[in-house]
């Protein structure tokens, strides 16, 4: 079972977020490259989980039926 993904961790810079192992950046066990994967809160700021996750329904212009 996968660990739940933390939405707003206290110190996201202390962990590599590339897989479910959550390794420290100086001892990555998964071989996820030479750089640690940043948490979305580091990339997009607080509230990153409130936008862009659900696709918007396509709105068709009214007037002509399909």
ChimeraX attribute file (.defattr): number of C-alpha atoms within 10 A of each C-alpha:
attribute: neighborCount
match mode: 1-to-1
recipient: residues
	/A:1	4
	/A:2	7
	/A:3	8
	/A:4	7
	/A:5	10
	/A:6	9
	/A:7	13
	/A:8	16
	/A:9	12
	/A:10	8
	/A:11	9
	/A:12	15
	/A:13	15
	/A:14	15
	/A:15	20
	/A:16	23
	/A:17	20
	/A:18	18
	/A:19	12
	/A:20	13
	/A:21	14
	/A:22	17
	/A:23	17
	/A:24	14
	/A:25	16
	/A:26	12
	/A:27	11
	/A:28	18
	/A:29	12
	/A:30	13
	/A:31	10
	/A:32	13
	/A:33	9
	/A:34	9
	/A:35	12
	/A:36	21
	/A:37	16
	/A:38	15
	/A:39	21
	/A:40	16
	/A:41	15
	/A:42	13
	/A:43	9
	/A:44	10
	/A:45	11
	/A:46	12
	/A:47	11
	/A:48	15
	/A:49	13
	/A:50	8
	/A:51	8
	/A:52	8
	/A:53	8
	/A:54	7
	/A:55	7
	/A:56	7
	/A:57	6
	/A:58	6
	/A:59	6
	/A:60	9
	/A:61	7
	/A:62	7
	/A:63	6
	/A:64	6
	/A:65	6
	/A:66	5
